[in-house]
């Protein structure tokens, strides 16, 4: 049953699978990751989860057996935007290390654990190496159950499918996060292997609406988990101008290449925060009887605002309601000059030079409508992945112990060796300094770019919990 199910997370990253398991009533037991900042986040947020390092050094017969094994294996070599080396690539080839661990664990438990494996990867997994790599993935999971995939490989893999054998089942489905509770266009392949029966298809295709997960319910959880929401929602009317994001993609022809503009949602988050956010500018309007509104200056009483004025519903008069908020939709355009290069000349069907700017001091595009241009903040990226605002907050350890230093020395050395770095190992002093303030914006952006969309993970794991309880 769901309360008895346990989970181990390989390539753990942002901790999405353990957190999704908790939401679905599944107990996360251990995780494996090598990136120091990601490990710092999950050891702070999920201190009860045992941490293991490099997957290549793990042995499945020595790990605590788990019912569910999750694998968000590196995708760089099969991504459309990558070099498309496929499963033969040094990073995506780590997939077979996950298969090895599952095989060793099953051999040690006489085939009883893991019973489920969840694999998450990019949309390019379908077309990598002409589709042969996805066929190899299916064969690898079938092999764990001692069977072979007899079905011929199609000319093109579809976004959903299922294979059922005598002792196993494998199902896959392309999930886009924007339809599962967060405004981010993030398409990922989720594959479920049930190595003890035919329930994989039930997890991905039959659980929706009966497993306890729904996009509406997840949004409600996310609002509750995010204690400090910024901005304000409009009341009593619809805002016509919505935020827009622009991402310049450098993928392959026929794939993700060129500019991508998304309206009121984010494009797929990357590790380097490669999007530009065009955000409508909000103005506050003072109440009718205020001194500002009584001034002869036509601009008095109007000011740029980042937060809404306090709402007061005790009376209908402007004085009671203290003015209002307005989104400016149309002002005369201001053109770029050499002295004022952050103002962009917005032209139809022509993109001017974009200057990379920090979200903390955004320039303004004076166009029609009036937008400010900035990067996504780290907190916004967390929300776009469905995580609570504080997931990467309060990570520091003011006075690390000798045990802390030893643990993190091993983490940094594992990471250095895994990446083949020629730099010297970190000193105890460097590690202590890092532990006091491990957070940087760039590290958090990388975490979210490599991470999973929590609502999709929650849907899949809730489906396993539901299907496993069926007679």
C-alpha positions as a Markdown table, in Angstrom:
| # | Residue | x | y | z |
|---|---|---|---|---|
| 1 | Unk | 0.0 | 0.0 | 0.0 |
| 2 | Unk | 1.0 | 3.6 | -0.5 |
| 3 | Unk | 2.1 | 4.1 | 3.1 |
| 4 | Unk | 4.4 | 1.1 | 2.9 |
| 5 | Unk | 6.1 | 2.1 | -0.4 |
| 6 | Unk | 9.7 | 3.2 | -0.2 |
| 7 | Unk | 11.7 | 5.2 | -2.8 |
| 8 | Unk | 15.3 | 5.6 | -3.8 |
| 9 | Unk | 16.3 | 8.4 | -6.1 |
| 10 | Unk | 19.3 | 8.2 | -8.5 |
| 11 | Unk | 20.5 | 11.4 | -10.2 |
| 12 | Unk | 18.5 | 13.2 | -7.5 |
| 13 | Unk | 19.2 | 16.9 | -8.5 |
| 14 | Unk | 16.7 | 19.2 | -6.9 |
| 15 | Unk | 15.1 | 16.5 | -4.7 |
| 16 | Unk | 11.9 | 16.4 | -6.8 |
| 17 | Unk | 11.3 | 12.7 | -6.7 |
| 18 | Unk | 11.7 | 12.4 | -2.9 |
| 19 | Unk | 9.5 | 15.4 | -2.4 |
| 20 | Unk | 6.9 | 14.1 | -4.9 |
| 21 | Unk | 7.0 | 10.8 | -3.0 |
| 22 | Unk | 6.2 | 12.5 | 0.3 |
| 23 | Unk | 3.3 | 14.3 | -1.3 |
| 24 | Unk | 2.0 | 10.9 | -2.6 |
| 25 | Unk | 2.4 | 9.1 | 0.7 |
| 26 | Unk | 5.6 | 7.3 | -0.3 |
| 27 | Unk | 8.6 | 7.2 | 2.0 |
| 28 | Unk | 11.9 | 8.4 | 0.4 |
| 29 | Unk | 14.8 | 6.4 | 1.9 |
| 30 | Unk | 18.0 | 7.4 | 0.1 |
| 31 | Unk | 19.3 | 9.5 | -2.9 |
| 32 | Unk | 22.3 | 9.7 | -5.1 |
| 33 | Unk | 23.8 | 12.9 | -6.4 |
| 34 | Unk | 27.2 | 14.5 | -7.0 |
| 35 | Unk | 26.6 | 18.2 | -7.4 |
| 36 | Unk | 27.5 | 19.9 | -4.1 |
| 37 | Unk | 24.8 | 22.7 | -4.1 |
| 38 | Unk | 22.0 | 20.2 | -5.0 |
| 39 | Unk | 23.2 | 18.0 | -2.1 |
| 40 | Unk | 23.3 | 21.0 | 0.3 |
| 41 | Unk | 19.7 | 21.8 | -0.6 |
| 42 | Unk | 18.3 | 18.2 | -0.1 |
| 43 | Unk | 20.3 | 17.5 | 3.1 |
| 44 | Unk | 18.8 | 20.7 | 4.5 |
| 45 | Unk | 15.2 | 20.2 | 3.2 |
| 46 | Unk | 15.1 | 16.4 | 3.6 |
| 47 | Unk | 17.6 | 15.6 | 6.4 |
| 48 | Unk | 16.0 | 12.1 | 7.0 |
| 49 | Unk | 17.0 | 10.9 | 3.5 |
| 50 | Unk | 20.3 | 9.1 | 3.4 |
| 51 | Unk | 22.7 | 10.6 | 0.8 |
| 52 | Unk | 25.0 | 8.6 | -1.5 |
| 53 | Unk | 27.4 | 10.0 | -4.0 |
| 54 | Unk | 28.6 | 9.0 | -7.4 |
| 55 | Unk | 26.3 | 6.4 | -9.0 |
| 56 | Unk | 29.3 | 4.6 | -10.5 |
| 57 | Unk | 30.6 | 3.6 | -7.1 |
| 58 | Unk | 27.2 | 2.4 | -5.8 |
| 59 | Unk | 26.3 | -1.3 | -5.6 |
| 60 | Unk | 22.6 | -2.2 | -5.7 |
| 61 | Unk | 23.1 | -5.2 | -3.5 |
| 62 | Unk | 24.5 | -3.0 | -0.7 |
| 63 | Unk | 21.8 | -0.3 | -0.8 |
| 64 | Unk | 18.7 | -0.5 | 1.3 |
| 65 | Unk | 16.1 | -2.2 | -1.1 |
| 66 | Unk | 13.3 | 0.1 | -2.2 |
| 67 | Unk | 10.0 | -0.5 | -3.9 |
| 68 | Unk | 10.4 | 2.4 | -6.3 |
| 69 | Unk | 13.7 | 3.4 | -8.0 |
| 70 | Unk | 13.6 | 6.8 | -9.8 |
| 71 | Unk | 16.1 | 7.8 | -12.5 |
| 72 | Unk | 16.3 | 11.3 | -13.9 |
| 73 | Unk | 19.5 | 10.4 | -15.8 |
| 74 | Unk | 21.5 | 13.1 | -17.5 |
| 75 | Unk | 20.0 | 14.2 | -20.8 |
| 76 | Unk | 22.7 | 16.3 | -22.5 |
| 77 | Unk | 23.7 | 13.6 | -25.0 |
| 78 | Unk | 20.1 | 13.0 | -26.2 |
| 79 | Unk | 18.8 | 16.5 | -26.0 |
| 80 | Unk | 17.8 | 18.2 | -29.3 |
| 81 | Unk | 19.9 | 21.1 | -28.2 |
| 82 | Unk | 22.9 | 18.9 | -27.5 |
| 83 | Unk | 25.4 | 17.0 | -29.7 |
| 84 | Unk | 23.0 | 14.0 | -29.9 |
| 85 | Unk | 25.6 | 11.4 | -29.0 |
| 86 | Unk | 22.8 | 9.4 | -27.5 |
| 87 | Unk | 23.3 | 6.7 | -24.9 |
| 88 | Unk | 26.8 | 6.3 | -26.1 |
| 89 | Unk | 27.6 | 9.7 | -24.7 |
| 90 | Unk | 29.6 | 10.0 | -21.5 |
| 91 | Unk | 26.7 | 11.6 | -19.6 |
| 92 | Unk | 23.6 | 10.0 | -20.9 |
| 93 | Unk | 25.4 | 6.7 | -20.9 |
| 94 | Unk | 25.1 | 6.8 | -17.1 |
| 95 | Unk | 21.6 | 5.4 | -17.7 |
| 96 | Unk | 23.1 | 1.9 | -17.8 |
| 97 | Unk | 24.7 | 2.5 | -14.3 |
| 98 | Unk | 21.1 | 2.9 | -13.0 |
| 99 | Unk | 20.1 | -0.3 | -14.8 |
| 100 | Unk | 23.1 | -2.1 | -13.2 |
| 101 | Unk | 22.1 | -0.9 | -9.7 |
| 102 | Unk | 18.5 | -2.1 | -10.3 |
| 103 | Unk | 19.7 | -5.5 | -11.5 |
| 104 | Unk | 22.0 | -5.9 | -8.5 |
| 105 | Unk | 19.2 | -5.0 | -6.1 |
| 106 | Unk | 16.8 | -7.4 | -7.7 |
| 107 | Unk | 19.3 | -10.2 | -7.6 |
| 108 | Unk | 19.9 | -9.6 | -3.9 |
| 109 | Unk | 16.2 | -9.5 | -3.1 |
| 110 | Unk | 15.3 | -12.5 | -5.3 |
| 111 | Unk | 13.5 | -10.3 | -7.8 |
| 112 | Unk | 11.2 | -8.6 | -5.2 |
| 113 | Unk | 12.7 | -5.0 | -5.3 |
| 114 | Unk | 12.5 | -2.6 | -6.9 |
| 115 | Unk | 9.0 | -3.4 | -8.2 |
| 116 | Unk | 8.7 | 0.0 | -10.0 |
| 117 | Unk | 11.2 | 2.1 | -11.9 |
| 118 | Unk | 10.5 | 5.7 | -13.0 |
| 119 | Unk | 12.7 | 7.2 | -15.8 |
| 120 | Unk | 12.4 | 10.8 | -16.7 |
| 121 | Unk | 14.1 | 12.4 | -19.7 |
| 122 | Unk | 13.9 | 15.0 | -22.5 |
| 123 | Unk | 11.6 | 14.8 | -25.5 |
| 124 | Unk | 14.7 | 14.2 | -27.7 |
| 125 | Unk | 14.9 | 10.7 | -26.2 |
| 126 | Unk | 12.3 | 9.6 | -28.8 |
| 127 | Unk | 14.5 | 10.6 | -31.7 |
| 128 | Unk | 18.0 | 10.1 | -30.4 |
| 129 | Unk | 20.1 | 7.9 | -32.7 |
| 130 | Unk | 17.1 | 7.6 | -35.1 |
| 131 | Unk | 14.9 | 6.2 | -32.3 |
| 132 | Unk | 17.3 | 3.3 | -31.5 |
| 133 | Unk | 18.2 | 4.7 | -28.1 |
| 134 | Unk | 14.6 | 4.7 | -26.9 |
| 135 | Unk | 14.3 | 1.1 | -28.1 |
| 136 | Unk | 17.4 | 0.3 | -26.1 |
| 137 | Unk | 15.8 | 1.9 | -23.0 |
| 138 | Unk | 12.7 | -0.3 | -23.4 |
| 139 | Unk | 14.9 | -3.4 | -23.9 |
| 140 | Unk | 16.9 | -2.6 | -20.8 |
| 141 | Unk | 13.8 | -2.4 | -18.5 |
| 142 | Unk | 12.3 | -5.5 | -20.0 |
| 143 | Unk | 15.6 | -7.3 | -19.4 |
| 144 | Unk | 15.4 | -6.5 | -15.7 |
| 145 | Unk | 12.2 | -8.7 | -15.6 |
| 146 | Unk | 14.0 | -11.4 | -17.6 |
| 147 | Unk | 12.1 | -10.7 | -20.8 |
| 148 | Unk | 12.8 | -9.3 | -24.3 |
| 149 | Unk | 10.9 | -6.6 | -26.2 |
| 150 | Unk | 9.6 | -8.4 | -29.2 |
| 151 | Unk | 7.7 | -5.5 | -30.8 |
| 152 | Unk | 9.4 | -4.0 | -33.8 |
| 153 | Unk | 10.7 | -0.4 | -33.5 |
| 154 | Unk | 8.3 | 2.1 | -35.3 |
| 155 | Unk | 9.5 | 4.6 | -37.8 |
| 156 | Unk | 8.7 | 7.3 | -35.1 |
| 157 | Unk | 8.0 | 6.9 | -31.4 |
| 158 | Unk | 4.7 | 8.3 | -30.3 |
| 159 | Unk | 4.2 | 10.4 | -27.2 |
| 160 | Unk | 2.5 | 7.6 | -25.3 |
| 161 | Unk | 2.7 | 3.8 | -25.4 |
| 162 | Unk | 2.7 | 0.6 | -23.5 |
| 163 | Unk | 4.4 | -2.8 | -23.7 |
| 164 | Unk | 3.0 | -5.7 | -21.6 |
| 165 | Unk | 4.9 | -9.0 | -21.1 |
| 166 | Unk | 4.3 | -12.1 | -19.1 |
| 167 | Unk | 6.0 | -10.7 | -16.0 |
| 168 | Unk | 6.4 | -7.0 | -16.6 |
| 169 | Unk | 4.9 | -3.9 | -18.2 |
| 170 | Unk | 6.4 | -0.7 | -19.4 |
| 171 | Unk | 4.5 | 2.5 | -20.3 |
| 172 | Unk | 5.6 | 5.9 | -21.3 |
| 173 | Unk | 3.9 | 9.3 | -21.7 |
| 174 | Unk | 5.1 | 12.8 | -22.7 |
| 175 | Unk | 4.1 | 15.2 | -20.0 |
| 176 | Unk | 4.2 | 19.0 | -20.5 |
| 177 | Unk | 4.4 | 20.8 | -17.1 |
| 178 | Unk | 2.2 | 23.7 | -18.3 |
| 179 | Unk | -0.8 | 21.3 | -18.3 |
| 180 | Unk | 0.0 | 19.9 | -14.8 |
| 181 | Unk | -0.1 | 22.8 | -12.5 |
| 182 | Unk | 2.7 | 25.3 | -13.4 |
| 183 | Unk | 3.0 | 27.9 | -16.2 |
| 184 | Unk | 6.2 | 26.4 | -17.7 |
| 185 | Unk | 6.5 | 24.8 | -21.2 |
| 186 | Unk | 8.5 | 21.8 | -20.2 |
| 187 | Unk | 8.0 | 18.6 | -22.1 |
| 188 | Unk | 9.5 | 15.5 | -20.6 |
| 189 | Unk | 9.2 | 11.7 | -21.2 |
| 190 | Unk | 8.0 | 9.8 | -18.1 |
| 191 | Unk | 8.5 | 6.1 | -18.3 |
| 192 | Unk | 7.2 | 3.6 | -15.7 |
| 193 | Unk | 8.3 | 0.0 | -15.6 |
| 194 | Unk | 6.4 | -2.4 | -13.4 |
| 195 | Unk | 8.7 | -5.3 | -12.9 |
| 196 | Unk | 6.1 | -7.3 | -11.0 |
| 197 | Unk | 3.0 | -7.1 | -13.2 |
| 198 | Unk | 1.0 | -5.2 | -15.7 |
| 199 | Unk | 0.2 | -1.9 | -13.9 |
| 200 | Unk | 2.5 | 0.5 | -15.7 |
| 201 | Unk | -0.3 | 1.6 | -18.1 |
| 202 | Unk | -2.7 | 2.1 | -15.2 |
| 203 | Unk | -0.2 | 4.4 | -13.5 |
| 204 | Unk | 0.2 | 6.7 | -16.5 |
| 205 | Unk | -3.2 | 6.4 | -18.2 |
| 206 | Unk | -5.8 | 5.3 | -15.7 |
| 207 | Unk | -4.8 | 7.1 | -12.5 |
| 208 | Unk | -5.7 | 10.6 | -13.5 |
| 209 | Unk | -8.6 | 11.9 | -11.3 |
| 210 | Unk | -8.6 | 8.8 | -9.0 |
| 211 | Unk | -5.1 | 8.8 | -7.5 |
| 212 | Unk | -5.6 | 12.0 | -5.5 |
| 213 | Unk | -3.6 | 14.2 | -7.9 |
| 214 | Unk | -5.1 | 17.0 | -9.9 |
| 215 | Unk | -3.5 | 20.2 | -11.4 |
| 216 | Unk | -6.0 | 22.3 | -9.3 |
| 217 | Unk | -5.1 | 20.5 | -6.1 |
| 218 | Unk | -1.4 | 20.9 | -6.8 |
| 219 | Unk | -1.8 | 24.6 | -7.4 |
| 220 | Unk | -3.5 | 24.9 | -4.1 |
| 221 | Unk | -0.7 | 23.0 | -2.4 |
| 222 | Unk | 1.9 | 25.2 | -4.1 |
| 223 | Unk | 0.2 | 28.4 | -3.0 |
| 224 | Unk | 0.1 | 27.0 | 0.6 |
| 225 | Unk | 3.8 | 26.0 | 0.4 |
| 226 | Unk | 4.9 | 29.3 | -1.0 |
| 227 | Unk | 4.4 | 31.5 | 2.1 |
| 228 | Unk | 5.6 | 34.7 | 0.5 |
| 229 | Unk | 4.0 | 35.4 | -2.9 |
| 230 | Unk | 5.1 | 38.5 | -4.6 |
| 231 | Unk | 2.8 | 40.7 | -6.7 |
| 232 | Unk | -0.9 | 41.0 | -6.7 |
| 233 | Unk | -3.8 | 39.6 | -8.7 |
| 234 | Unk | -6.3 | 41.8 | -10.4 |
| 235 | Unk | -9.8 | 41.9 | -9.0 |
| 236 | Unk | -12.9 | 42.8 | -10.8 |
| 237 | Unk | -11.5 | 42.8 | -14.3 |
| 238 | Unk | -9.1 | 41.0 | -16.7 |
| 239 | Unk | -5.6 | 42.3 | -17.4 |
| 240 | Unk | -5.2 | 42.4 | -21.1 |
| 241 | Unk | -1.4 | 42.6 | -21.2 |
| 242 | Unk | 0.3 | 39.5 | -19.9 |
| 243 | Unk | 4.0 | 38.8 | -19.1 |
| 244 | Unk | 5.9 | 37.3 | -22.0 |
| 245 | Unk | 9.2 | 35.4 | -22.1 |
| 246 | Unk | 11.7 | 35.3 | -25.0 |
| 247 | Unk | 14.3 | 32.5 | -25.4 |
| 248 | Unk | 16.8 | 32.3 | -28.2 |
| 249 | Unk | 17.4 | 28.6 | -28.9 |
| 250 | Unk | 20.5 | 27.2 | -30.6 |
| 251 | Unk | 19.2 | 23.7 | -31.4 |
| 252 | Unk | 19.2 | 21.6 | -34.5 |
| 253 | Unk | 17.3 | 22.3 | -37.7 |
| 254 | Unk | 13.8 | 20.8 | -37.3 |
| 255 | Unk | 14.1 | 20.9 | -33.5 |
| 256 | Unk | 14.3 | 23.7 | -31.0 |
| 257 | Unk | 16.0 | 26.5 | -32.8 |
| 258 | Unk | 15.6 | 30.3 | -33.1 |
| 259 | Unk | 13.4 | 32.6 | -31.0 |
| 260 | Unk | 10.6 | 31.2 | -28.8 |
| 261 | Unk | 8.1 | 33.6 | -27.3 |
| 262 | Unk | 5.7 | 32.4 | -24.6 |
| 263 | Unk | 2.7 | 34.3 | -23.5 |
| 264 | Unk | 1.9 | 34.2 | -19.7 |
| 265 | Unk | 4.2 | 31.2 | -19.2 |
| 266 | Unk | 7.8 | 30.3 | -19.2 |
| 267 | Unk | 9.7 | 28.4 | -21.8 |
| 268 | Unk | 11.7 | 25.4 | -20.6 |
| 269 | Unk | 14.0 | 26.4 | -17.8 |
| 270 | Unk | 17.7 | 26.0 | -18.5 |
| 271 | Unk | 20.7 | 25.9 | -16.2 |
| 272 | Unk | 21.9 | 29.4 | -17.2 |
| 273 | Unk | 18.6 | 31.3 | -17.0 |
| 274 | Unk | 18.5 | 32.0 | -20.7 |
| 275 | Unk | 15.1 | 33.7 | -20.9 |
| 276 | Unk | 14.2 | 37.4 | -21.1 |
| 277 | Unk | 11.0 | 38.3 | -19.2 |
| 278 | Unk | 8.8 | 41.1 | -20.6 |
| 279 | Unk | 6.6 | 42.2 | -17.7 |
| 280 | Unk | 3.8 | 44.8 | -18.0 |
| 281 | Unk | 4.5 | 47.9 | -15.8 |
| 282 | Unk | 2.1 | 48.5 | -13.0 |
| 283 | Unk | 1.1 | 52.0 | -11.7 |
| 284 | Unk | -0.6 | 53.0 | -8.5 |
| 285 | Unk | -3.3 | 55.6 | -8.6 |
| 286 | Unk | -3.8 | 57.8 | -5.5 |
| 287 | Unk | -7.3 | 58.3 | -4.1 |
| 288 | Unk | -9.4 | 61.2 | -5.6 |
| 289 | Unk | -9.2 | 63.4 | -2.5 |
| 290 | Unk | -5.5 | 63.0 | -1.8 |
| 291 | Unk | -3.2 | 66.0 | -2.1 |
| 292 | Unk | -1.4 | 64.4 | -5.0 |
| 293 | Unk | -4.5 | 64.2 | -7.1 |
| 294 | Unk | -5.4 | 67.8 | -6.2 |
| 295 | Unk | -2.1 | 69.0 | -7.6 |
| 296 | Unk | -1.9 | 70.9 | -10.9 |
| 297 | Unk | 0.8 | 68.5 | -12.1 |
| 298 | Unk | -1.0 | 66.1 | -14.5 |
| 299 | Unk | 1.4 | 63.3 | -13.4 |
| 300 | Unk | 0.8 | 63.8 | -9.7 |
| 301 | Unk | -1.0 | 61.0 | -8.0 |
| 302 | Unk | 0.4 | 58.3 | -10.3 |
| 303 | Unk | 3.5 | 56.3 | -9.4 |
| 304 | Unk | 5.4 | 53.2 | -10.5 |
| 305 | Unk | 4.4 | 50.3 | -8.2 |
| 306 | Unk | 5.7 | 46.9 | -7.4 |
| 307 | Unk | 3.0 | 46.0 | -4.8 |
| 308 | Unk | -0.7 | 46.6 | -4.6 |
| 309 | Unk | -2.1 | 49.2 | -2.2 |
| 310 | Unk | -4.0 | 48.0 | 0.8 |
| 311 | Unk | -7.5 | 46.9 | -0.1 |
| 312 | Unk | -10.3 | 48.5 | 1.9 |
| 313 | Unk | -13.9 | 47.3 | 1.2 |
| 314 | Unk | -15.7 | 49.3 | 4.0 |
| 315 | Unk | -17.0 | 51.8 | 1.5 |
| 316 | Unk | -17.3 | 52.5 | -2.2 |
| 317 | Unk | -15.7 | 55.9 | -2.2 |
| 318 | Unk | -12.2 | 56.5 | -3.7 |
| 319 | Unk | -11.0 | 57.8 | -0.3 |
| 320 | Unk | -12.0 | 54.6 | 1.3 |
| 321 | Unk | -10.4 | 52.4 | -1.3 |
| 322 | Unk | -7.2 | 54.5 | -1.4 |
| 323 | Unk | -7.0 | 54.7 | -5.2 |
| 324 | Unk | -6.3 | 51.7 | -7.4 |
| 325 | Unk | -3.8 | 49.9 | -9.6 |
| 326 | Unk | -3.4 | 50.2 | -13.4 |
| 327 | Unk | -1.4 | 48.3 | -15.9 |
| 328 | Unk | -0.2 | 50.7 | -18.6 |
| 329 | Unk | -1.1 | 49.2 | -22.0 |
| 330 | Unk | -0.1 | 51.9 | -24.5 |
| 331 | Unk | 2.4 | 54.7 | -24.4 |
| 332 | Unk | 4.5 | 56.3 | -27.2 |
| 333 | Unk | 7.6 | 54.3 | -28.0 |
| 334 | Unk | 11.1 | 55.6 | -27.1 |
| 335 | Unk | 13.9 | 54.6 | -29.4 |
| 336 | Unk | 17.3 | 53.3 | -28.5 |
| 337 | Unk | 20.3 | 55.6 | -28.6 |
| 338 | Unk | 24.0 | 55.1 | -28.0 |
| 339 | Unk | 23.6 | 57.0 | -24.8 |
| 340 | Unk | 20.7 | 55.1 | -23.6 |
| 341 | Unk | 21.3 | 51.6 | -24.9 |
| 342 | Unk | 19.0 | 49.8 | -22.5 |
| 343 | Unk | 16.0 | 51.2 | -24.3 |
| 344 | Unk | 15.2 | 48.9 | -27.2 |
| 345 | Unk | 13.6 | 49.9 | -30.5 |
| 346 | Unk | 10.8 | 47.4 | -30.8 |
| 347 | Unk | 10.1 | 46.6 | -34.5 |
| 348 | Unk | 7.7 | 44.3 | -36.1 |
| 349 | Unk | 9.2 | 40.9 | -37.0 |
| 350 | Unk | 12.7 | 42.3 | -36.2 |
| 351 | Unk | 14.6 | 41.5 | -33.0 |
| 352 | Unk | 17.0 | 44.2 | -31.9 |
| 353 | Unk | 20.1 | 43.4 | -29.9 |
| 354 | Unk | 19.3 | 42.1 | -26.4 |
| 355 | Unk | 21.5 | 43.1 | -23.5 |
| 356 | Unk | 21.8 | 40.5 | -20.7 |
| 357 | Unk | 20.7 | 42.2 | -17.5 |
| 358 | Unk | 20.2 | 41.2 | -14.0 |
| 359 | Unk | 16.7 | 40.8 | -12.6 |
| 360 | Unk | 17.6 | 43.0 | -9.7 |
| 361 | Unk | 18.0 | 46.2 | -11.8 |
| 362 | Unk | 15.9 | 45.8 | -14.9 |
| 363 | Unk | 15.9 | 48.2 | -17.8 |
| 364 | Unk | 12.6 | 49.3 | -19.4 |
| 365 | Unk | 11.4 | 48.8 | -22.9 |
| 366 | Unk | 9.3 | 51.9 | -23.8 |
| 367 | Unk | 7.1 | 50.4 | -26.5 |
| 368 | Unk | 3.4 | 49.6 | -27.0 |
| 369 | Unk | 2.7 | 48.3 | -24.3 |
| 370 | Unk | 5.1 | 49.5 | -21.7 |
| 371 | Unk | 7.2 | 46.6 | -20.4 |
| 372 | Unk | 10.2 | 46.2 | -18.1 |
| 373 | Unk | 12.7 | 43.6 | -19.2 |
| 374 | Unk | 14.5 | 41.4 | -16.8 |
| 375 | Unk | 15.6 | 37.8 | -16.0 |
| 376 | Unk | 13.5 | 35.4 | -14.1 |
| 377 | Unk | 14.3 | 35.4 | -10.4 |
| 378 | Unk | 15.4 | 32.2 | -8.6 |
| 379 | Unk | 12.2 | 32.2 | -6.6 |
| 380 | Unk | 10.2 | 32.4 | -9.8 |
| 381 | Unk | 12.1 | 29.5 | -11.2 |
| 382 | Unk | 11.3 | 27.5 | -8.1 |
| 383 | Unk | 7.6 | 28.2 | -8.6 |
| 384 | Unk | 7.8 | 27.3 | -12.3 |
| 385 | Unk | 9.1 | 23.9 | -11.2 |
| 386 | Unk | 6.3 | 23.6 | -8.6 |
| 387 | Unk | 8.5 | 23.9 | -5.6 |
| 388 | Unk | 7.9 | 26.0 | -2.5 |
| 389 | Unk | 9.6 | 29.4 | -2.3 |
| 390 | Unk | 12.0 | 28.5 | 0.5 |
| 391 | Unk | 13.4 | 25.3 | -1.0 |
| 392 | Unk | 16.9 | 26.9 | -1.5 |
| 393 | Unk | 16.8 | 29.3 | 1.5 |
| 394 | Unk | 18.6 | 29.2 | 4.8 |
| 395 | Unk | 21.2 | 26.7 | 3.6 |
| 396 | Unk | 24.1 | 27.9 | 5.6 |
| 397 | Unk | 25.8 | 26.3 | 8.6 |
| 398 | Unk | 27.4 | 29.0 | 10.8 |
| 399 | Unk | 29.7 | 26.7 | 12.8 |
| 400 | Unk | 30.4 | 23.5 | 10.8 |
| 401 | Unk | 31.7 | 20.6 | 12.9 |
| 402 | Unk | 34.7 | 18.4 | 12.0 |
| 403 | Unk | 32.1 | 15.8 | 10.9 |
| 404 | Unk | 30.5 | 18.3 | 8.6 |
| 405 | Unk | 33.8 | 19.3 | 7.1 |
| 406 | Unk | 34.7 | 15.6 | 6.5 |
| 407 | Unk | 31.4 | 14.9 | 4.8 |
| 408 | Unk | 31.6 | 17.8 | 2.5 |
| 409 | Unk | 35.3 | 17.2 | 1.7 |
| 410 | Unk | 34.1 | 13.8 | 0.4 |
| 411 | Unk | 31.3 | 15.5 | -1.6 |
| 412 | Unk | 33.6 | 18.0 | -3.3 |
| 413 | Unk | 36.2 | 15.4 | -4.0 |
| 414 | Unk | 33.6 | 13.1 | -5.5 |
| 415 | Unk | 32.4 | 15.9 | -7.7 |
| 416 | Unk | 35.9 | 16.9 | -8.8 |
| 417 | Unk | 36.8 | 13.4 | -9.8 |
| 418 | Unk | 33.5 | 12.7 | -11.5 |
| 419 | Unk | 33.9 | 15.8 | -13.7 |
| 420 | Unk | 37.6 | 15.1 | -14.4 |
| 421 | Unk | 38.7 | 18.4 | -13.0 |
| 422 | Unk | 42.4 | 19.1 | -12.6 |
| 423 | Unk | 42.0 | 21.6 | -9.9 |
| 424 | Unk | 43.3 | 20.9 | -6.4 |
| 425 | Unk | 40.9 | 19.5 | -3.7 |
| 426 | Unk | 39.2 | 22.1 | -1.6 |
| 427 | Unk | 40.8 | 22.9 | 1.8 |
| 428 | Unk | 39.0 | 22.6 | 5.1 |
| 429 | Unk | 39.0 | 26.4 | 5.2 |
| 430 | Unk | 37.4 | 26.7 | 1.8 |
| 431 | Unk | 34.7 | 24.1 | 2.7 |
| 432 | Unk | 33.9 | 25.9 | 6.0 |
| 433 | Unk | 33.5 | 29.2 | 4.2 |
| 434 | Unk | 31.2 | 27.6 | 1.5 |
| 435 | Unk | 29.1 | 26.0 | 4.2 |
| 436 | Unk | 28.4 | 29.3 | 5.8 |
| 437 | Unk | 26.9 | 30.7 | 2.6 |
| 438 | Unk | 26.5 | 28.0 | -0.1 |
| 439 | Unk | 23.8 | 29.8 | -2.1 |
| 440 | Unk | 24.4 | 31.7 | -5.3 |
| 441 | Unk | 21.9 | 32.7 | -7.9 |
| 442 | Unk | 23.9 | 30.8 | -10.6 |
| 443 | Unk | 23.9 | 27.6 | -8.5 |
| 444 | Unk | 20.1 | 27.9 | -8.0 |
| 445 | Unk | 19.5 | 28.5 | -11.7 |
| 446 | Unk | 21.5 | 25.4 | -12.5 |
| 447 | Unk | 19.6 | 23.4 | -10.0 |
| 448 | Unk | 16.2 | 24.3 | -11.5 |
| 449 | Unk | 17.4 | 23.9 | -15.1 |
| 450 | Unk | 18.5 | 20.4 | -14.3 |
| 451 | Unk | 15.6 | 19.6 | -12.1 |
| 452 | Unk | 12.2 | 18.0 | -12.6 |
| 453 | Unk | 8.8 | 19.6 | -12.6 |
| 454 | Unk | 7.3 | 18.6 | -9.3 |
| 455 | Unk | 3.6 | 18.4 | -10.4 |
| 456 | Unk | 4.5 | 15.8 | -13.1 |
| 457 | Unk | 6.6 | 13.8 | -10.6 |
| 458 | Unk | 3.7 | 14.0 | -8.1 |
| 459 | Unk | 1.2 | 12.8 | -10.7 |
| 460 | Unk | 3.4 | 9.7 | -11.6 |
| 461 | Unk | 4.2 | 8.7 | -8.1 |
| 462 | Unk | 0.6 | 9.2 | -6.9 |
| 463 | Unk | -0.4 | 7.0 | -9.8 |
| 464 | Unk | 2.0 | 4.3 | -8.5 |
| 465 | Unk | 0.6 | 4.5 | -5.0 |
| 466 | Unk | -2.9 | 4.2 | -6.4 |
| 467 | Unk | -2.2 | 1.3 | -8.8 |
| 468 | Unk | -0.2 | -0.6 | -6.3 |
| 469 | Unk | -3.2 | -0.7 | -4.0 |
| 470 | Unk | -5.4 | -2.3 | -6.6 |
| 471 | Unk | -6.5 | -5.9 | -6.2 |
